[in-house]
Amino acid sequence: MRAEREIGLQPTRRFTKEQVRELVEGLGEMATVLTSADPKLKAQFYDELGISVTYDPRRRTASH
């Protein structure tokens, strides 16, 4: 993945919370775009990144 190459991460390496936070913050406005993205595309994107998220609609929270 291009972003992984640019920041020197290996694709098989697991991301730490700090690394994910840095990546998301580095996206800037792109994070806002992801918020309103089609859920199926978002799920595919997260899957490609190896991110598993569970949403609790009663609490309106997400956890990994």
Secondary structure, 3 states (H helix, E strand, C coil): CHHHHHHCCCCCCCCCHHHHHHHHHHHCHHHHHHHCCCHHHHHHHHHHHCCCCEEECCCCEEEC
